[in-house]
């Protein structure tokens, strides 16, 4: 098997984190989560499992919604979406996310797109995967400057949804809602626990010997590089093109 691109590793890891879901929704401008959902669907079909429904906002081919986000929210509120992805300009150790900006609101020197429906989806979707490819202290802070969506809620608040996992370019974390704390489950190849600790502004739990994130087998990698990238090209043509360029570069390096 040839080497694996870091982004391919993220896509495969997302497919693993989604295992068992029936309906995955993906927001706009999210090519890596979309590819992970597509890989999950392709693997389920190959293994004879029930078909996975995917709803990717902004896609014509992979989205059965006809009224955009309004139907997404209705579907989520009815309990018909099992997994969704959220990110943030800032994420803290209690899984709070900030999509508004840095500094004291409303005088935010750095302004981001806004919270949109993040808090609602965070409350009602059972398996929310926090995803941020960049893993630096400016993203993973001790406390967010503005809470767009809280990671946990007080006792007695009805909340079927919430953070399930945090996936970054360096590793995979689980989240303990009772303790309001992340736990590092695996470190991606070519990275270390020390590197993750230095890049994270909050404390987290981990084993003394942290596992390494598993790479895909040859069949899964072939499925990703074939069918999945072809499907992904409908919604994210430039991303799919760049991945293919990077794969070609990897193959040349591997052959050399």
C-alpha positions, 0 to 999 in steps of 0.5 A: 500500500502506498503512503496516505495523505494526512487529509485522506487519514482524516476522511477515513477517521471520519468514516469510522467515527460515523459508523452505525449512523443512518443519516449524516448531514454536512454543512456547506464548505465542508469537503473533508466531512463530506468525503468521510460521509461518502466513504461511510456510505460506500463501505456500507454498500460494499459490506451489504449494510443498510444504506446511509443517507447523506445530506450535504448542503450546497450539493445537487446530487447528495442532498434531498432537501429542497429548502436548504437549512430550514429542512435541515433544522426540521429534520434534526428537531424530529430526531431524523439526523444522527450525525452532524459536524461543527467547528469553530474559530475557537474551541475550549476544553468544555467543548464550547465553540465560538463562531462569532469572533475574538475579544469582548463582544460586540467589539470583536477585532476579529469577526467570523461568519456567526453562530447561525444554527450551531447552538440548535444543532448542537442540542438536538443531533446525537452525534456531533463531531467537532472538526478542525483541521488546524490544531494550534493554541489560537483555535484550542483555547482555555476558554472561548471569547464568545459561546456560540454553542455550549458543549454541555448544559445544566442538569434538567435541561433536555438535550439529546445532542452534544459533542461526541468526538473532536477530530483535528489534524493532530489527533482524535479526542473523545468527550466526557459530558459528565466531567466536561473534559476531552480525552485524547484517544489517538495521535496521528502518525508523524505527530506526538503527544508532546506536540499536541499538548503544546498546541492545545490551550486546555488540559485533557486526559490521556493514557501514558502510551497514547494509541496511534490513529490507524491508517486505512487498508488497501481496499478502503484507500482504493475506494476513497481514491476512486468512487469517493473522490469522483462523487466528491467532485460534484460538490467540491471539484477543486478539493477533489482535484487537489487531492488527486494532484497530491496523490500523484505526487505521493505515488511518485515519491513512493516509487522513487 
